[in-house]
Amino acid sequence: MGGSNNSARSGLAYGLAAYGIWGVVPVYFKWLSAVPASEVVAQRIVWSAILLFLTLAILGRLKELAACFRHARSLKLLMLSTTFISANWYVFIYSVLTNQIMQGSLGYFILPLVNVAIGTIFFRERMGRSQWLALMFAAGGVLVLTVWDGKFPWIALTLAFSFSIYGVLRKQAAVDSIVGLTVETMLLAPICLIFLILLATEKQMIFGNKDRGLDALIVFGGVVTSVPLICFAQAVTRLRIVTIGFLQYISPSLAFTIAVLYYGEDFKPAYQLGYGLIWCGLLIFVLDAVWRLRKQTAPVEERKEAEVVPLD
């Protein structure tokens, strides 16, 4: 029992670290505002690939990495997932550098609802009435943002859909999270290196041409990318999926708070109504998930009570 409690406590610590870092990471990318988003992504991938490779080497898991490259089906799926996660990274960094952190956080608020929609459309999973109602609220919120504000929330939707599809592909690949991420960054690294070399030859690369402080921040992108993912991988093995589901709202909540209170992004009436509808949908979704969980565990408790036979 004590070991189980210790595992849960360490899992919670890892989970809070992962989602906490993801929540404040917009501040880090704001420090890189002098660097174009394309170079930030390229540098982030190259340094992440190096750090992740060294991490696997220290952990003695390079054989798993080699095996993944030899497995044709997993490699094909990871090549597809690489496309979606790189798009997700680029759009997220773009949202930060163009002062649209609030819309970026919205993408991760609606992510659970997008996951349900994709499960219904592509995997023929059945949705209950509460889930349909949640989706209708979210769709209404997106419609309000598009019509009233006159701006289609493409950043939020791109982040949500790209990460959701990425998750589906990673599940199909059935590869350990850290090993899979290492393969993805290693697949992208050669392309990013070529891009950076071209920038350097055309004297357009910021790295190495501004100041050492900025160079250090760029290199630190590998840590910012890898550390929360490693913490997340540790949390998933120690916590229930339901707990992870609730923890995932920490990062967009932090990002939203930072966007409005620290960077002063305008939370205008259109946003208030649109976000309000989406949050109502999210609340319905969470309450439905809790109710379903209690319904699943209820028969077990009833059986335990039935096993206690009263003495006359």
ChimeraX attribute file (.defattr): number of C-alpha atoms within 10 A of each C-alpha:
attribute: neighborCount
match mode: 1-to-1
recipient: residues
	/A:1	6
	/A:2	7
	/A:3	8
	/A:4	10
	/A:5	11
	/A:6	12
	/A:7	16
	/A:8	17
	/A:9	15
	/A:10	16
	/A:11	24
	/A:12	21
	/A:13	15
	/A:14	23
	/A:15	27
	/A:16	21
	/A:17	18
	/A:18	25
	/A:19	23
	/A:20	20
	/A:21	21
	/A:22	20
	/A:23	22
	/A:24	18
	/A:25	19
	/A:26	24
	/A:27	16
	/A:28	16
	/A:29	23
	/A:30	17
	/A:31	13
	/A:32	20
	/A:33	16
	/A:34	13
	/A:35	18
	/A:36	15
	/A:37	22
	/A:38	17
	/A:39	20
	/A:40	23
	/A:41	21
	/A:42	22
	/A:43	23
	/A:44	24
	/A:45	29
	/A:46	22
	/A:47	21
	/A:48	26
	/A:49	24
	/A:50	15
	/A:51	18
	/A:52	24
	/A:53	22
	/A:54	15
	/A:55	18
	/A:56	17
	/A:57	13
	/A:58	10
	/A:59	9
	/A:60	10
	/A:61	14
	/A:62	16
	/A:63	11
	/A:64	15
	/A:65	19
	/A:66	12
	/A:67	12
	/A:68	20
	/A:69	16
	/A:70	11
	/A:71	11
	/A:72	11
	/A:73	13
	/A:74	20
	/A:75	20
	/A:76	14
	/A:77	18
	/A:78	26
	/A:79	16
	/A:80	16
	/A:81	24
	/A:82	23
	/A:83	14
	/A:84	22
	/A:85	21
	/A:86	20
	/A:87	16
	/A:88	20
	/A:89	21
	/A:90	18
	/A:91	22
	/A:92	25
	/A:93	24
	/A:94	22
	/A:95	22
	/A:96	23
	/A:97	20
	/A:98	11
	/A:99	17
	/A:100	20
	/A:101	29
	/A:102	25
	/A:103	25
	/A:104	29
	/A:105	28
	/A:106	23
	/A:107	25
	/A:108	24
	/A:109	25
	/A:110	24
	/A:111	23
	/A:112	19
	/A:113	23
	/A:114	21
	/A:115	17
	/A:116	19
	/A:117	21
	/A:118	17
	/A:119	16
	/A:120	13
	/A:121	10
	/A:122	8
	/A:123	10
	/A:124	10
	/A:125	11
	/A:126	12
	/A:127	13
	/A:128	9
	/A:129	10
	/A:130	16
	/A:131	21
	/A:132	17
	/A:133	17
	/A:134	24
	/A:135	23
	/A:136	15
	/A:137	22
	/A:138	25
	/A:139	18
	/A:140	18
	/A:141	23
	/A:142	23
	/A:143	17
	/A:144	21
	/A:145	21
	/A:146	16
	/A:147	11
	/A:148	14
	/A:149	15
	/A:150	11
	/A:151	12
	/A:152	15
	/A:153	17
	/A:154	15
	/A:155	21
	/A:156	25
	/A:157	20
	/A:158	18
	/A:159	27
	/A:160	25
	/A:161	21
	/A:162	21
	/A:163	24
	/A:164	24
	/A:165	18
	/A:166	22
	/A:167	16
	/A:168	15
	/A:169	20
	/A:170	21
	/A:171	13
	/A:172	13
	/A:173	19
	/A:174	12
	/A:175	18
	/A:176	15
	/A:177	17
	/A:178	21
	/A:179	19
	/A:180	23
	/A:181	24
	/A:182	24
	/A:183	24
	/A:184	22
	/A:185	23
	/A:186	20
	/A:187	17
	/A:188	19
	/A:189	21
	/A:190	14
	/A:191	14
	/A:192	21
	/A:193	15
	/A:194	12
	/A:195	16
	/A:196	21
	/A:197	14
	/A:198	13
	/A:199	15
	/A:200	15
	/A:201	9
	/A:202	9
	/A:203	10
	/A:204	14
	/A:205	18
	/A:206	19
	/A:207	21
	/A:208	12
	/A:209	12
	/A:210	12
	/A:211	10
	/A:212	11
	/A:213	8
	/A:214	18
	/A:215	15
	/A:216	12
	/A:217	17
	/A:218	26
	/A:219	17
	/A:220	16
	/A:221	22
	/A:222	20
	/A:223	17
	/A:224	19
	/A:225	21
	/A:226	23
	/A:227	17
	/A:228	20
	/A:229	22
	/A:230	17
	/A:231	20
	/A:232	23
	/A:233	18
	/A:234	20
	/A:235	26
	/A:236	17
	/A:237	12
	/A:238	20
	/A:239	18
	/A:240	12
	/A:241	12
	/A:242	12
	/A:243	14
	/A:244	19
	/A:245	12
	/A:246	10
	/A:247	16
	/A:248	21
	/A:249	17
	/A:250	19
	/A:251	22
	/A:252	25
	/A:253	19
	/A:254	19
	/A:255	25
	/A:256	23
	/A:257	19
	/A:258	19
	/A:259	24
	/A:260	14
	/A:261	10
	/A:262	11
	/A:263	15
	/A:264	11
	/A:265	16
	/A:266	12
	/A:267	13
	/A:268	9
	/A:269	12
	/A:270	17
	/A:271	19
	/A:272	14
	/A:273	18
	/A:274	22
	/A:275	24
	/A:276	15
	/A:277	21
	/A:278	25
	/A:279	19
	/A:280	17
	/A:281	25
	/A:282	23
	/A:283	13
	/A:284	19
	/A:285	21
	/A:286	19
	/A:287	12
	/A:288	17
	/A:289	16
	/A:290	13
	/A:291	11
	/A:292	12
	/A:293	12
	/A:294	11
	/A:295	11
	/A:296	11
	/A:297	10
	/A:298	11
	/A:299	11
	/A:300	11
	/A:301	10
	/A:302	10
	/A:303	10
	/A:304	9
	/A:305	10
	/A:306	10
	/A:307	8
	/A:308	8
	/A:309	7
	/A:310	6
	/A:311	4
	/A:312	3
